Amino acid sequence: MQEDIVNADMKQADKIWKVMEENLSLEYHLDRMTKDELVKVAAQYKVKGITSLKKADAVIKVKNSIIEKIDITLDLLNDEGFSYLQNLINGNCIESCETNELINTTYLRNRGILFTGIIDENLKVILPIEVSELIKIKLTKELKENTLRNTEIVKLFAGMVYYYGVLTIDKFIELAESTLEYDIDYERVEMIINNGEELGFDYQIEGNIAVHIDVEEVSEIIEAQERNCEIGYYKFDKKALIKAAKPDFIEENKQALKLEKVIGELFVIDKKILKEEIESYSIAIKNEEPLDACIDVYLRAYQIEADEERNIFSEELTKLANSVRRWSYKGYSQTEIDNKKKTVVVEVKVGRNDVCICGSGKKYKKCCGR
């Protein structure tokens, strides 16, 4: 997702990376923008009526909006954005543009906070003096704590979307209540997760639903979750969700590692390509593709034709499919679902006067059945 954003920025290189003066005036840099870009900046501050104005008047109106309403942008910053602005202010408000900061740079440019261009044939980022003076006062300990909360919320959300495939804001708030140590409301979460999409987390917003970028048929996953209404959402701890929020994250899977090792010993294949193919297989399973079809595609790709070899690999691929955390099962794997069903059967069969299943020798009602 982040790579897609960077590539999209590169396609707009002619707009973003124009020759500019070493000028710290906000008005100068807004004047360098197109009318459409000014409209988009104004929209971030809920300002309308820009399209009907002359360019010079539009620049002044957008400039005043940024200065008067800069708290809107600062209030929704994540920790990386906070640190990035802090470093710019601690410097001379003019820095070389680093590739790893391109997403944050574009995000802040879209809000009229900083601007990009070419000075002496070098890519530069400029923080206008009017903006830097305002931000310098506002980069407080309280704002830093707020950015950490924003970051935690968006990462927990992205992590849940990774495991559940589709997720509404209401469901996120319900699931996150026991994890967070502070209250959150719908409107604020909505703004934070919309920003998260812009910052390259692996989900897209479709109406009131966030969808993981690997989901192929949204309606099918939603319908499958509804059919499995007896299955609750798997409870992941905070650490697991934040880890899963990382763009291009792939969950470690013992069965996948085993399959990777077996194939690596039998075939000469690049390890990176092998990992990608195993991940593609897992994604197909998450998308509820028929198991037999998924296995057949994989076997044909490696030209595995002998019956014995096909049986061995089919068994390993089935084990992998059963261990994959499924979107339709709300984060559970097929193996976990099967085990839950077995547990229910055992619980039903044990009578209160029967010998307890724990092995104590006591009656169930006087032991684990209390």
N, C-alpha and C positions, 0 to 999 in steps of 0.2 A: 504494500500500500504506500509506504513512504517513498519507495523507488518510483512508483507511478506519479506521485506528486512532484518529485524532483524532475522527472522526465517532462511533465507538463510545463513546469517552470522553464525548462530549457527551450521548449517550443515557443515560449513567449519572450525569449531572450532579447529580441529587438526592442521590446517595450520596457523590459526590466533593466537591461544593461545599456542604457544610452550614455553617451559622453556627458559629463556634468562638471560644474565648477566646484571648487572646494568651498562651498557656500553653506553656512549653518542656518539659513533662514527657512522657516517652515513654509512661508508663502512661496519662496523660490521653488521648492521641491513639489509643492502641490500644483504649481503652474506647469511643471514638467509633465504632469499626469494628463491623460486624455479625459474628456468629459465623462465617458462611461466609468472610468476608474474613480473619478471624484464621486459619482453617484453611489458606487459600491462602498467607498469609504464612509460617506454620509449615512448609508443604511446601517452601518455598524453602531452609529450613535442615534439611530431612530430619527434621523433628520430627512424630511422630504422636500420636494419643490426645487431640487437642484437642476433638473433637466430643462426647466423653463427659463433659467437664468443665463445671462451671458457668461462666458468663461471666466472673466475677471471677477464678476460678482459671485460666481459659484466657488471660486478659490477662497474668497474672503469668508463666505458662509461656512464652508467646510473647515477652514482654519479655526474659526471661532468655536465651532462645534467640538473639535478635538480638544481645544484648550479648556472649554467649559465642562466637557463630559468625559474627560480622560479616565475618570474613575471606573467607567463602564469596562474599559479594556483592562485596567490594572486589577480590578476585582476578579476577573476571570483568568488571570495568568496562571500558568503552571510553574513548577519550580525551575524548569529549564529556561523559560521565558524571563523569569525574575533574574536569574543568574546572568543571562545574556545581556539584559539591560544594565545590570549592575556593572558588568565588565566594560560595557561601552562608556558608561558615565565615568568610571574610574580611569579610563583612557582619555582620549581627546575628542570623543564623540565621532571620530572617524576611524574606521578599522578596515582591514582587508577582509573580504568575505570568504569564510571557510566553507567547504562543501558540506561538512557535518552540521552547519548552522543554517543551511539554505531553507529548510522548512520553517524554522522560527523567524528567519528574515522575511520570508514571504508573508507569513501570518501577521507580523507586525507592520509590514508595508501596507497590507490590505486595510489596516486601521489607521494609517497616516501617522504612525509613531516613528518609523525610520524609513529611509529611502536608499535605493541602490543605484549604482551607476559606474561609469568608468572614468578614472582620473589617472592621467599619465599612463594609459594602457593597462591599468590594474583595476580589478574588480573591487569596489569599495562600498562600505555601508556607512551612512551618515545619520546621526541622531540630531535633529534640529535643536538649536539652542533653546527655543521656547518650550519645547517638549522636555529636554534634558533638565532644565531648571525646575520644572514642575515635578518630574519623576524623582529627582534627587531628594525632594522633601518627602515624597510619598513612599519611598522604599524603606519602610519601617519594619520593625520586628513583627508587628501585627500583620502587615501585608505578607511578609514571608510565611508566617504560620497559615495564613489564608491560602497562599499558593500551594502549600504542602497538602492542605485538605482537598483543594481542587485536583491535585495530582493523584491523590489517593482515590478519590471518587472516580475519576476517568479510568484509572488503571483497574479498579475493581470491576467497573462496568465492562471494560474491554475483555477482562479475564472471563467474566460470566458469559459474554457473547461468544467467546472462543469455545466454551464447553457446552453452551445451550443452543448455539446456532442462531436463534432469534430471541429477542428479549424486549419487552416493553419497559418504559420508565417506571410505571407503577409496580411491576413485578420486581424490578431492581431495587426499588426503595424498600419493598417488603422483605426481600432477601438480605439486604444490606443492613437493616436495622440492628441486628444482633452483632454485627461486625464493627460498625462505626461507633465512636464514642461521642458523637455530636449529632444534632438533628439536621435533617436535610429536607428540602421541599421540592416539589415537582418542577416548578419553573426554573429554579437554580440548576437542578440536575440536568434539565433539558438544555440549558445554555452551555453547560460544561461539556456534555457529550457531543453537542453540535460542534464545539470547538475541537473536541477530540478527533472527530472525523477529518476536520481540516488539518490537524496536526499529524495525520498519518496512521492513526490506530486502525487495526484491521477490521473495521466494520463500516457499514454505510447506513444512513438513516433513510428509511422508507416510510413516510407518514409518521405514525407514532411508534414504529418498531425499528429497532436496530438489528441489522442482519450481518452475520460474518461474511467476509468477502468470498469464502469458499462455498457458501450455500448456493446451490444451483436453482432449485425450485422452492421459493419461500413458502408458498401456499401448502406444498406437500409436507414440509417440516412442521408447519403450524398444525395441520390436520393430524399428522402422526402424533404430535404431543397431546392433542385433544383426545385422540383415541386412547392414549395411555394415561387417562385421567387418574387412574389408581396409583400411578407412580409420581411421587413427589420430586422436587428438584434436589439433586445431589448437593450436599453441603460441603463446599470446598473451604479450606481455611484461607485467611487473608494472604498468607505468603504464596500459596499455590495460585491464587487469582492474579496477584500482582506479577508473578513470574509469567503467567500465560498472556498477560497484556502486551508483552513485548512484540512488536511487529515481526511477522514471519516466524513466530514461535511454533515449535513442534514438540509435543509432549513426549518425554522419554517413555518407551514401552519395551519391557523385557522381551516380549514375543517378537517385536520388530527387530530388536538387536540380535536375537537368535537367528531369525530369517536372514538378516543382513550377513551374518557370519557364514551361514550355510551357502548362500548364493556366492558370496565373495570367495569361498574356497573352490567352488565348482566353475565359476566363470571369471574371465578377465574383464573387469568392469571398474570404471572410476567410482570411488566411494561416494562422492558427492551425487553422482547420477543415480547410484543405487539407493541412497537415502531418499532422493526425490521421488523415485518410482514407488518405493514402499509407502511414502507419504501420500502419493496420488491414489494408491490402492486404499489407504485408510480413509481418505476424503470421499472416495466413491462409496465406501461402506457408510460413512456418516450421512451421505446424501441418499441413502436407502436404495442404492442400486442392488439388483439381485445378486446374491452371493455367488451363485454358479457362474454368472456372466463376468463378474469381477475376477474370479479365479481363472476362468478361461482366457481372458484378455492377458492376464499376467503370464500364464503358461505359454501362450502363443508368442508373447514378446521375447521369451527366452528359448523358444523352439523346443520346449520339453514335450516329447511325444511318446516315449516309452511308458507303458502302463505303470510299471513299478515307480518310476520317478514321478509320474503325474500324481499317483496316489500319495507319495511322501510329501510332495510340495502342496498338494491340495489340503492335506491334513494340517500342515504348518500355516497355510494361508487362512484356513478356517479358524485355527486357534487365534491368529492375529485379529481376524474380524471380530471374534467373540470378546477380545480384550480391549477393543477400541471404544472409547467413550462416545456414545451416540447422542446426537442432537434430539432424535425422536424419543429417547429415554431420559432426556433432561440431565445429561451428564453421567448417567450410569452406563456400564458396559453390559453386553448380553450375559456375560458370565456372572456379573453381580446381580442382575435381574433373576437369573436362574437360581442362584444361591438364596436370594430373598424368598423365592417361591418355595424352595425346599424347607426353609426355616419356618414358614407359615404352616406347611403340612405337618411338621414335627410338633408345633405348638398345639395344633388342633387335636392331634392323636393322643397327647398326654393328658390323662384324666387326673383329677385332684387326689384320688386315692391310689394312683399308680406310683411305682417307685420313681423317684426323681431321676431325670436324665443326666444330672451332673455326676452321678456315681457315688453319692453320699450314703446310699442305702435307706434313706428316710423317704417318707411319703412326699409326693410332689407338693401337697398343700402345706406341709410343715417345713418345706425347704425353699426351693426357688419359686414356688407358686404362692408364697405369702403375699 
